[in-house]
Amino acid sequence: MVTPDPFGTEEENMQKLKEELKAWKERVVEAENLKADLLFSNACAEEECANAQEELMKLKGLQENDQKDSIIYRDTLEDQLHQLYRENAELKKDIEKLNKELEELSSVQAQSTQLQKKVAGMKLKFSHMEGMSNCADMDTRCVFDANVKIPFRLNQNQALLTFEDEEVAQRLIKKGKHTVNLDNNKVDVRVLPVPLDMGVKFELHVTVSGRKINVSNIPELPIPEDWMRDKLELNFYKTQKGGGGEIENVTYDNESRRAVITFLRPGASNSFWGSPKYPFSANGSCYTLFVSSHADLRLKNFQTYCGVSKKTILLKGIQEVEEDEESIQDMIEIHFQKPSNGGGEIENIKYVSKGAAYVCFEEDTGDAT
């Protein structure tokens, strides 16, 4: 602030006051401008603060949403994990079930294979001829009986005894332990039942056709199948060469080079019995065909069986002695024939001192042979 000079003129003092007023006005303008700038800065700061708060709220909202999503995602993963655990447990049960079924199937297949081997190697017994009065095709029908003997493995120092009376065998088995005198040595032996493996029996019905024959060894020729059928039909149609006569049908398989020829005349196939070879001309060459009867095989009354032999016992625990095998067998037979020892009449006996042997059983009687 400028103080008027008391010694100056009034005009000078007025001039100084004007200058001082002007300076204050400038300072007021500056202060107003500064105030305006401050107000503007404050407004900007408040706006930025509001924006920052809004952004913060958004971030908090996003964070809450992320937390909710994270919780939902975690819960979803836990549910999926529990579901996988349940499915895994169910799959394990299914696997165990399938393994059990596979074991059962393997067992059935093994038994089936065993049966097939037995059936393939069995001997058939002719039973009877079936009636032919109603057979317009003059087919020959016959029946064979098949009964597979059941093998049993008899190991070292074991014996099998088959009695005439099954009551004797059951009585000895019930007693269980017996003392046998072998070469002046008392030996305790165990008497056990004889478990039998599975066996089969059935009837084989064979129908030999009176109008059909099988043809094999047909040459492989570069001609269509229908041409080959025509050549076979023409070749076997010729009565003087084939004896078959008019043909109803020819079935030909190119891969196996086999054919089935069906004649119209009943009994025509009988002309080929005893003549397995038959000439065949094609493409300027002569070949030899093999002719056989056409038979239809059917299994009837097929039965499987297994069990325990009623009349045979198994002796275990026979100790080795100096006597030979035949002498020991005689001693065993003498002991178990005596009624005082609980025995009876013996149909068959088999003793093995070394190695092993197989004894066969028949289903009808349960006897060892």
Long-range contacts (C-beta under 8 A, 24 or more apart in sequence): 111-198, 114-198, 115-198, 115-200, 115-304, 118-148, 118-199, 118-200, 119-146, 119-148, 119-200, 122-146, 122-147, 122-148, 124-204, 127-203, 130-205, 135-210, 136-266, 137-209, 137-210, 137-211, 137-266, 137-267, 138-210, 138-211, 138-266, 138-267, 138-270, 139-207, 139-208, 139-209, 139-210, 140-207, 140-208, 140-210, 141-205, 141-206, 141-207, 141-208, 142-205, 142-206, 142-208, 143-203, 143-204, 143-205, 143-206, 144-203, 144-204, 144-206, 145-201, 145-203, 145-204, 146-200, 146-201, 146-202, 146-203, 146-204, 147-199, 147-201, 147-362, 147-363, 147-364, 148-199, 148-200, 148-201, 148-363, 149-199, 149-360, 149-361, 149-362, 149-369, 150-196, 150-197, 150-198, 150-199, 150-306, 150-360, 150-361, 150-362, 150-363, 151-197, 151-358, 151-359, 151-360, 151-361, 152-194, 152-196, 152-197, 152-358, 152-359, 152-360, 152-361, 152-368, 153-356, 153-357, 153-358, 154-350, 154-352, 154-356, 154-357, 154-358, 154-359, 155-352, 155-356, 156-352, 156-353, 156-354, 156-355, 156-356, 157-316, 157-317, 157-318, 157-319, 157-320, 157-352, 157-353, 158-314, 158-315, 158-316, 158-318, 158-351, 158-352, 159-314, 159-315, 159-318, 159-329, 159-332, 159-349, 159-350, 159-351, 159-352, 160-194, 160-312, 160-313, 160-314, 160-315, 160-348, 160-349, 160-350, 160-359, 160-368, 161-312, 161-313, 161-315, 161-332, 161-333, 161-336, 161-346, 161-348, 161-349, 162-309, 162-311, 162-312, 162-346, 162-347, 162-348, 162-349, 162-367, 162-368, 163-311, 163-312, 163-313, 163-343, 163-344, 163-345, 163-346, 163-347, 164-311, 164-344, 164-345, 164-346, 164-347, 165-311, 165-344, 165-345, 166-310, 166-311, 168-342, 168-343, 168-344, 168-345, 169-309, 169-310, 169-311, 169-312, 169-313, 170-310, 171-342, 172-313, 172-336, 172-342, 172-343, 173-313, 175-342, 178-335, 178-336, 178-341, 178-342, 180-318, 180-331, 180-332, 180-335, 181-331, 181-335, 182-318, 182-319, 182-321, 182-323, 182-328, 182-331, 182-332, 183-321, 183-322, 183-323, 183-327, 183-328, 183-331, 185-319, 185-321, 187-317, 187-318, 187-319, 188-317, 189-315, 189-316, 189-317, 189-318, 190-315, 190-316, 190-317, 191-313, 191-314, 191-315, 192-313, 192-314, 192-315, 192-316, 193-308, 193-309, 193-313, 193-314, 194-308, 194-309, 194-312, 194-313, 194-314, 194-361, 194-368, 195-307, 195-308, 196-306, 196-307, 196-308, 196-309, 196-361, 196-366, 197-306, 198-304, 198-305, 198-306, 199-304, 199-305, 199-306, 199-361, 199-363, 200-302, 200-303, 200-304, 200-305, 201-301, 201-302, 201-303, 201-305, 201-363, 202-299, 202-300, 202-301, 202-302, 202-303, 203-299, 203-300, 203-301, 204-297, 204-298, 204-299, 204-300, 205-297, 205-298, 205-299, 205-300, 206-295, 206-296, 206-297, 207-295, 207-296, 207-298, 208-269, 208-293, 208-294, 208-295, 209-269, 209-293, 209-294, 209-295, 209-296, 210-266, 210-267, 210-268, 210-269, 210-270, 211-248, 211-262, 211-263, 211-264, 211-265, 211-266, 211-267, 211-268, 211-269, 212-260, 212-261, 212-262, 212-263, 212-269, 212-294, 213-244, 213-260, 213-261, 213-263, 213-269, 213-272, 213-291, 213-292, 213-293, 213-294, 214-258, 214-259, 214-260, 214-291, 214-292, 214-293, 214-294, 215-258, 215-259, 215-260, 215-261, 215-278, 215-289, 215-290, 215-291, 216-256, 216-257, 216-258, 216-259, 216-289, 216-290, 216-292, 217-257, 217-287, 217-288, 217-289, 217-290, 218-252, 218-257, 218-258, 218-259, 218-280, 218-287, 218-289, 219-257, 219-280, 219-282, 219-285, 219-287, 220-257, 221-282, 221-283, 223-283, 225-252, 225-254, 228-252, 228-254, 229-259, 231-280, 231-282, 232-259, 232-261, 232-280, 233-261, 235-280, 235-281, 236-261, 241-279, 242-271, 242-272, 242-278, 243-268, 243-271, 243-272, 244-268, 244-269, 244-271, 244-272, 260-294, 269-293, 269-294, 305-363, 307-366, 309-361, 309-366, 309-367, 309-368, 310-366, 311-347, 311-365, 311-366, 311-367, 312-361, 312-366, 312-367, 312-368, 318-351, 320-353, 325-351, 325-352, 325-353, 325-354, 328-353
